[in-house]
Each structure stands twice: as C-alpha cells, then as structure tokens.
Amino acid sequence: MKQYWTKRIKAFGYAFRGLADLLRTQAHAQIHLLAIVCVGAAGWYYQLDKTEWLAVMLAMALVLALEALNTAVEYLTDLVSPDYHPLAGKAKDVAAAAVLIAAIGAVLVGGMVFLPRILG
C-alpha cells in the first residue's frame, strides 16, 4: 500500500514538473497565464456569481490544458521527426488549431460574462 501512494505522489511531481516546463518555456502559455490572471482580477472586480465563475474557469482551464497538449505534441513530433516531414507539420498545426479553437471559445465566454457588466 505504501508503494501505491509513493507512486501517486511521484506522478503529481511529474505533472507539476511538466507544468513548470510549460510555463517556463512556452511563450503562448505565459500569455494564457497572464490572461487568466487578468480575467480572474476582472471576475473578482465584477463579482461574478458561481455559474459565471464556473464558465470562466472551465474556459481558462481548457485553453491552458490544450496548450499543454499542444506542447506535448510538438515535443514528441520533434523527437520522432527531427527533419521536416509534411505529416509532422500537419500534426503540429492541428494541435495548435485545438488551442486556437479553445481560445476563441474562451473569448466568447468572456464576452458573454463581462460585456453586459462593462457596457451596463
């Protein structure tokens, strides 16, 4: 049983190491983190209700999670295809598109939550 918990704790360590690498090395992840801080401050300022916080937090988490997956795809693609290959490029492009789709969705969620308060 002790070995089970030791492995689980190590798994969290690996995940936090990946998060640190993501935020330290990826400019877009840093931009997303800055956006998260700004949106969090705006949410606090405008006193979002629980449902609004839920929508905003899910949107922010989705964007950052997909940014992490995009980075993982890029790392893995660079490992298995160090030379240019059209399929490697497509894999990277589609992974980046997933982040873009989530970011657009997050902007729409933010607009629905914040624009009535800003304009009203």
C-alpha positions, 0 to 999 in steps of 0.5 A, a space after each residue: 500500500 505504501 508503494 501505491 501512494 509513493 507512486 501517486 505522489 511521484 506522478 503529481 511531481 511529474 505533472 507539476 514538473 511538466 507544468 513548470 516546463 510549460 510555463 517556463 518555456 512556452 511563450 503562448 502559455 505565459 500569455 494564457 497565464 497572464 490572461 487568466 490572471 487578468 480575467 480572474 482580477 476582472 471576475 473578482 472586480 465584477 463579482 461574478 456569481 458561481 455559474 459565471 465563475 464556473 464558465 470562466 474557469 472551465 474556459 481558462 482551464 481548457 485553453 491552458 490544458 490544450 496548450 499543454 497538449 499542444 506542447 506535448 505534441 510538438 515535443 514528441 513530433 520533434 523527437 520522432 521527426 527531427 527533419 521536416 516531414 509534411 505529416 509532422 507539420 500537419 500534426 503540429 498545426 492541428 494541435 495548435 488549431 485545438 488551442 486556437 479553437 479553445 481560445 476563441 471559445 474562451 473569448 466568447 465566454 468572456 464576452 458573454 460574462 463581462 460585456 453586459 457588466 462593462 457596457 451596463 
